[in-house]
């Protein structure tokens, strides 16, 4: 049956060919590869689709990102000047704590690990804080406020490290006695930023006893800078923090020091910065670029100004590598000296 069918097909083919209905242009050949799938086309489509999805995702995230990005946005949203854009310096990240304890990781209290020994004068960070000092002097008619408070909206915005760098810079530039105070009685961390060990005696005892005991004040590697730790007390921080106690403290401190710089807790977490803000002459507000939520910053600044309208400006923290490249620290061969915090 197969042979008969094949013969019939051959005969029909010959008859049709003789009749001129069609002609064989090219004999059929066995394919060497599959006609499907078309891999180059699939790869091209995958790249195109991936690019579309990626760009779309970035646009969606950008539209829903509520964090503050740059100095221009800060000034537009908050209506306050940006006194400094602090660059990101990984080597100066605040030392981490041990899990479940309040102590720093072993070795982080070594003085060589603190900002006092690591904040170089000729560095992007050091020069930016010098710029902050000059702007502060200008905003006050060439007269710096004698009491400065540094706070932020929430934790993790680099407020403590910023406060330490500011106090070191002011002590260098003024060449007068400066007192740096850790007013975060609930979660003190300023001693770790300075590379100093923790202390159980300090501000808490002074506020409780209403006695400015200079034995609690600690000297630092910078001759003009003294440090007052938060200390520890059985009395709750909320009871120690009241307007009368804060007024007494700043009167005592101002009679001994030319400038008092205070590291306070976030003002959206506890009301301590609002109480302190009524007493100090000036307040600086720290915002972390790309992290601080816009609404949190707006609300935090508003409640701080409602307590007293003495917010001098914003310190924009974690500004990345913008300043070093913009000012040509690398491109034009500007070098950094080995001079440390104790130098001129």
Secondary structure, DSSP 4 states (H G I P E B T S, - for coil): -HHHHHHHHHHHHHHHHHTTS---SS-----SS-S---HHHHHHHHHHHHHHHHHHHHHHHHHH--B--SHHHHHHHH---EEEEPPP-GGGPPPPBPTTSSSBPTTTTSGGGSHHHH--SSSHHHHHHHHHHHHHHHHTTT---SEEEEEESSSSSSHHHHHHHHHHHHHHHH-S-EEEEE--SSS--HHHHHT----SSSHHHHHHHT---GGGEEE-SSTTEEEE-----SS-HHHH--HHHHHHHHHHHHHH-SEEEEE---TTT-SHHHHHHTTSSEEEEEEETTTSBHHHHHHHHHHHHHH-S-EEEEEEE--TTHHHHHTTTTTT--------TT--
